[in-house]
Amino acid sequence: MSSPALVSVASSAIRVVIANGEPLSGDAIERVVRQCAHLQLVGHAPDARAALERLRSLRPDVAVLGPSLPGLDGRLVLGLMRLEEIPTRLVFVGDDLDDGTTYELVGEGAAGVLAKSASQEQLRDAILTAAAGGEFLSHETLAAVTREIRLRSHDDRPRLTPREHEILRRISAGESSTGMARAMHLGHSTVKTHCKHLYEKLDVSDRAEAVAVGFRRGLID
């Protein structure tokens, strides 16, 4: 496990935004931030749209996010941060962290990934480590990544995220992008981005090919 590099943190307070999507989790995270003299809470966000607005306007040092915020998932937030060159380091905290999601978040550049059951000390250390430019991966996170690496090395099927699986299932059922966006409570552009990632993983160029490959490779029941 990484340890917080306090000597590397600037003397001014580390600016933190919380966008967890779950009130109880958000309250617990806020207590950790307020109890640490090195940290300053500068903003909250209830969902992905508000989170992106806070990150763009405030450009905090660290944002603590839920991995599946309403309206957008964590992997896409990481991608947008890179695309828009926003330097905020992202730490993810949540219970919906299956091995595949954890692997994807780490691979996309998350500075920290923690289960909601993580201790206050772990969360504090993750924020401090992220602010200092490091990565904080708990023992549980490292174990999840290791399991996923082993699974992928013995399985040549594309590893889809839960949301990509749902998109593929809905495509196979004939749903339109507009219908999927409405049913999944996502923006149309977000659905299109998920489809793009799905097509890339399946090495296809359209919906019909995606369904055919999905059935052939056992990705659709």
N, C-alpha and C positions, 0 to 999 in steps of 0.2 A: 504494500500500500504506500502511496506517495505520502510525504509529510509536508506540512505547510512551510513554504519558504518565506518566513516572516522577514528575513533580512533583505529580501528583494522587493518588498512592498514599499511603495512610496510613503512618505510621512503623512500625507493627506489621507483622509478616510477613503476607503474603497466604496464606490458608489454601486448600489445593488438595486435591481428591479426584480419583483416577484410576480410571476404569472403562472400559478399552479393550476388554476381552474377548479380547485376543491377548497371551499372556505376553511375547513378544519385544518387541512394540510398547510394552507396559506398562513393561517394564524400561527401554527407551530414554527414555520420557517421565519415568520416576522419576529417571533420572540428570540430566535437564535441571532438574527441580524442585530436587533436592538440591544442585546446583551453583550455584544462584542464591540469594544471600543474602536477597533480598526475598521468597522463597517458602518455605512450610512445608507439607510433605506431612502431611495429617491422616487420610487413609484411602484404602483400595483397595476395589474391588468387581469380582467376576469376571463379573457378569451384570446385567441390567437391574433385577431385583428387589432385589438387594443394593445397586445404585447408588441406587435410589430411597430405600431405607432410610437410606443414608449421607447423602444430600442432606437428607432430612427431619430426621434427628437431629443432624447436624453443622452444617448450613447453611454450607458453606464459601463462600469468596468466588468461587472458580472451580472448575468440574469439567471435566476433560478426558475426553471420551467417544469410543468408537467409534460410527460412525453407525448400525450395525446390531448392537446388543448382543443376546446370546441372550435371547429372551423379549420384546423390545420394541425398536421402532426410535426413532431420535433425534428424529424429528418429534413422536412421541407424548410423549417425555420433555419436550420443550419445552412442549407443551400442558399437561402436568400441572404443570410448574413455574409456569406462569401461573395455572392454576386454583387451586393451593394457595398462591399468592402467596409462593413461595420465591424469594428474590432472587439465588440463585446464578447467575453467568454461565456459559454453556456453550460450550466450545470442542470442536469435533469433529475427530478425526484418524483417517484410514483410507484404505484402497485402494478400497473399494467405493463410490466417490463418482462416480457417473455424473452427467451434467449436470442431469438432472431432480431427483435427490436433493439435489445441491448447491443448486439453485434453491429447493427446498422448505425446506431447513434455514435458508438466509439469510432467506427470506420469513417463517419462523416465529419469527425473532428470535435465531438463533445469534450469539454474540459473535465467533466465529472458525470458519473451516472450512479445514482443511489436508489435503493428501495425506500419506500415511505417509512419503513420501520428503522431506518438508520438513526443512530444516536445524534444528539445535538452536537456532540464533539466532532463526529464524522462530517456533518453538514457544515459546521463552521470551518473545519480544516479543508473541506472541498472548495469552499468559496475563497478562502485565503490562498490555496494552492493555485486555483484558476486565475486569480488576480495577479499572481506572481509569474504567470506564464506556463505553469505546469499542468499536469493531468492527475486527477485524483480518481482512482478506480478501486472501489471496495473489494474485499475478498469475494463477495457474492457476484459482483460484476465480472471480475476476472474469471471466476468459475463459469459464468454464463457464456462469456466469450470463448473460453476454451472448449466448452461443450459444443458450441455452434461451429467452431473451426473443425472439430473432429467429425461432426455430422456432415458438414459440407464436403469434407475430404472423401467421404464414403458414399455420397449421394450426388449424382450429377444433375439432379433436378434443380431448376432455379429456386433460390430461397426468396420467397415473396413475404412481404410484411403482411400482417393481418388485414390491413386496409387494401393492399394490392390484391389479396385473395378475394376480398369482398367485391372489389371492382371487377375482377375476372369472372366471378360467379354471376354478377349482374349483367355483364356483357353477354355471357353465354345464355342468359334468360331473355336477351333481346332488349334490355333497357337502354334508353338514350342517355347521353351525357347529362341532359337537362333533368331527366327523371332521376338519375343517380344523385345528382347534386341536391335535388329536393328531398329525396328519401334519406340521404346520409347527412343532411344539414351542412353541406359544404358549398363553397363558392364554385361556380362553373369552371373558373380557371384552375382551382385546386384539383378538381376531378380530371381536367385535361393533363395536369402535371403528373398525377398518379398514373394515368393511362400511358403517358410518355415513358415513365420509369418501368411500367409493366412491359411495354413493348420492347424496351431495351433489354430487359432481363430475359425475355422470351425470344429475342432476336427476330422479331416480326415487325411488319409495317402497318397492319390494319387489324380491325376487330375480328374478321373471319379467321385470319391466320392465328390470332391470339387464342381463339376458342379451339381451333384444331390442335394447336400445340398443347394447350391446356389439357385437353382430353387425352392426347397421346402420351403425355408425360405424367399423367395421374394427378394433375393439379386441380381438376374439377371432378366431383363425384358424379 
